[in-house]
Amino acid sequence: MQISIINNPGKDEPFLIINKPANLPSAPLNSLEEDTALCQAVKLYPEILNIKGKKEIEYGLLHRIDTVTEGLLLIALNQDFYDSLILEQENNKFIKTYYAICDIEDSLTEGFPVKPNNCNFRKNKNFILESYFRAFGKGKKEVRPVIGNSGTYAEKKANLSKKYTTEVFIKNIEKNSVEVECKISQGFRHQVRNHLAWIGLPIKNDPLYNKREGCENIQFFAVGLDFEYKGKKFSFRLDNEGK
């Protein structure tokens, strides 16, 4: 499982963009872990190790995507770019785009609050999902949205200091599946996967949020990055299958 380079750094572009394959972690959890996308990038550009990031072990990595997800990662090669993009992200100007093929599920899975009124995907082609999040389930491997009617117990388990937003675009509806594109600025663990499952669109082959059998090769891809640096706008795209 090797990364591929989408954009090499240049004089006015002090960043690296890679395509991370599915089932390769974005970053190590400890100093001994080496089989990650970030570690592969560091072998190509050791200067990444000079960046002081929010997490010491992540250096210039500006965001993560789930291990099972294939797609784009942005890595800073100097401190000025890193600091600038962190500010962009805090101001909701660093946009990540995802593509997914979803099953249609009418019944709510355990722990999910009532669906929002605005998310009827057969009527609305574009809508926004918004919630807090809490850890859920055995080993806290999953998360659940928390909203105003989630109840006292859920609210106590959630971090209510930040609300997360997913913008959903319905691209195509078939009899048993729906193609969607989603955009986020600031992300929480499993945010897009969980928000889609919440509204009855669990991603095909999602091992956590789609309870149907045959969960291999999740149909979920991080396909777009949009940001600005020193007055210049950058936009990078993969096709819907991570190429």
N, C-alpha and C positions, 0 to 999 in steps of 0.2 A: 504494500500500500504506500505509494509514493505520491508526494505532492506534485502538482504541475504549476509552472509559473505563468501567470496571466499578465503581469506587468512588472518588469524589472525597474529598479530605482534609477533615476537620472539626476542631473544637476538641479533641476527645478521640481523634481518629483522624488523626495526623500522617503519613499515608501515602497513596500513590496506587496503585491497582491498575488495570492496563491489560490489554487483550487484544491481543497482538502477532500480526499476520497472518503466515502462512507466507511464507518467502523474504525477510523483513526482518530484518536483524541486530538482536540485542538491544542491543548497545552498540558504539561506535566502537573501532577498533583504533589510531587516531591522532587527533590534534587536527584534522585536515583532513577527516575523514569525517563527513558530516552526515546521510546517509540511514539512520538507525537508529531503533529504537523509543525509546531514551533521548533522543535529540536531539528527537524530536517531543514527548516529555513535558516536556522543559525549556522548549520554547516556550510551553507552557501554564502551567507552574509553574517560573519561573526560580530560585526559592529552592532547588531541587534542587542547584544549583551550589555552594551553601554547605556541602554535606555533605562531610566528609572520609572517603572510603571506602578500602577496602583497595587498590584501584587508583585512582590520582588521576583518571584519565580517566572512571571510572565513577560518581563522586560518590555519590549516594544509592541506586544500583541494588543490590539485595540479593542477586540471583542472576541467572543467565542461562539461556536456553533456546536450543537449536540454531537456526540461521537457518532451516532447512527446517521447523521446528516452529511450529505455531500455538498460542497459549495465554497463560496468566496470568503477569504479571510484577509484582513488588512493589517499589515505590520509596519510600524514606524522604524526608520533607520537613523533618525536623529531626534533629540529631545524636543526641539521646537515644534516639529511636526506632531509628535505625540501629544504635547501639551495643547496644541491648537485643536487637534481632533477630539480630545477629551472635552474641551470647551464646546466644540460643535455638538457633541453628543448631549451634553447637559442642556444645551439650548434647542434640542430636538431637531438639529440640522444635519445629522449624520444618519442617513436613511438606509436600512437594509431591506431588501426585497426577497421574498420566498415564493416558490411555486409548489403546489401540491395537488395531487389527485386524491379525492376523498370518497369514502363510502357514505351512504345516507343511513342515518340511525335515528329513529324517532324517539326511542326511550332514553332517558337520562341515566348516566352511569352514577354509581354511588358517590356521594360527596359534592356533586355539582349543584349549584343554585338554579333557580328557575331561569329559563332562557330569556334574554332581553327581547323586548317587543319589536325592535327594529331589525331583527336578523332573519326574517323570512327570505331565504335565498331564492325562492321561486318568484318572489315579487320585487325584491330589492337587489339590484346588481352591485351596489356599493354601500357598505355600511361600516360603522366603527364599533368595536368591542372594547370595553374598558372595565378594569377590575383591579383589586389588590390580589395577592396570592398568598397561599399557605402550603406548607408541606403536607403530604397526605400518604397514608398507607404504610404497609410494612417496610421498615427501613427508610421511610420518607423518600422513596424513590420517585414518587409522583408529586404533582402539585394540583391544587384546585383553585378556581377563581373565588374571590370573596367580594360580595357586593352588599348593598344596604340591607337586603332581606336574608342574608346568609345565616343569621343567628348569632347569639352572644358567643358560643363556643368557637365558631369559625373565626369571628373577629378577634378573639383573644389569641388565636394561633397565627394570625396574619400580621405582616408588617404594614401598618396603616399610614406610614409616612410617605409612601410613593404609590401612585396609581399608574398602571401600565395600559397602553393603548395599542390595539392592532387594527389596522385598516384593511378591510377585506374587499376584494374585487372578484365577482363571479365571472369567470371567463367562458365556461361552457357547462351545460347540464345534460347529462344522459339519463337513461332510465334508472341506473343503479349507481351512478357516480357523478361527481361534480369536480371540475377543474377550477382552482382558485389561485389568485395571486394576493399576497399579503405584504404590507409594509409596516415596519416598526422603526422607532428612533431609539428609545431606551428599552432594553430587553430584560426579561426575567427568565429563569431556567424553564425551558419547555413552553415558553409563552404562546407561540403561534400554534404549536401542536395542541396545547391544552384549550386555548380559546376556540379552535375549530371543533374539537370534540364536544365542547360545551354547547355549541349550537347545532349539534347533530350531524357534523361533518368530520368524523374521525378520519385521519389520513390513512390511506391504504397501507397495510402492513406495519402500522405503528405498533411496536411491541408493548407499549405502555398504555396507550389511550384508545386503541382499537382492539376489542376483545375477540375478534374473529380469528379463526385459525389461519395458519400459513403466513406468519409474520416475518417475512424476510424481504430485504430490499425495500425499505420504506420509500414511498413515493413522495419525497419531500426534499427540496433542493434550495440552497441559498444562492439565488441567481443574480442579485444586483446589489451594488454599492453606489451611493451618491453622497458626495461631500464637497466642501470647498476649502481651499488652502491658499492663503495670500491673494485673495480676490479671484482665483481661478476655480471654476467648477469642474469636477471630475465625475464621470459616470462610467461604470463598468458593468457588463452584462454577460451572463452565460445563457445558453438556450435552456429549454425546460427540462433537459436531462443532464445538466451539469457539464456541457461541452462548449 
